[in-house]
Amino acid sequence: MTDIMTLHVRYAVKKLMDNEFEDEIVDEVLGGARNDIEKMFEEYPSRTRKRERLRKSIQKLKESKEVVGKIIDKINRIPLNE
């Protein structure tokens, strides 16, 4: 009789775990992982400032390139006294 009750309790607990708690456990485990992954993609304010400074520096370099190109074109147009 004890063996039958033990088997019945084991079966009931297994059924409970399989049906009731499995979804909750998966949601808890994966939900925590999803939150960690989302945190990895968040950008820190310091990185945002650095990115903005780099963007401005790149823009200045492009403008400087255009100015230097115009100066070189003007120098190339000056006739050389031969």
Secondary structure, DSSP 8 states (H G I E B T S, - for coil): -HHHHHHHHHHHHHHHIIIIIHHHHHHHHHHHHHHHHHHHH---HHHHHHHHHHHHHHHHHHHHHHHHHHHHHHHHHS----
